[in-house]
């Protein structure tokens, strides 16, 4: 049996994360994390954009959420 029929290739989000994976967004004030959010890639991207608009001078990072 063709394995592609059993396990179709995962679709990817614009940042390269597989759909269904969770992404962690963090907002930093210097070396101090002041906010954290974990969500599906589309929601995380929207949150990151909102945080960048709201806190223009702070660093906002978006990474795969490996916490499980």
MONORFEN-V695172 format. One record per helix or strand of 2 or more residues. SS is the DSSP state (H for helix, E for strand). FROM is the first residue (numbers start at 0). LEN is the number of residues. If there is no record, write none. Layout:
# MONORFEN-V695172
ss = {SS,SS}
from = {FROM,FROM}
len = {LEN,LEN}
This chain:
# MONORFEN-V695172
ss = {H,E,E,H,E}
from = {2,21,31,40,58}
len = {4,8,9,14,6}
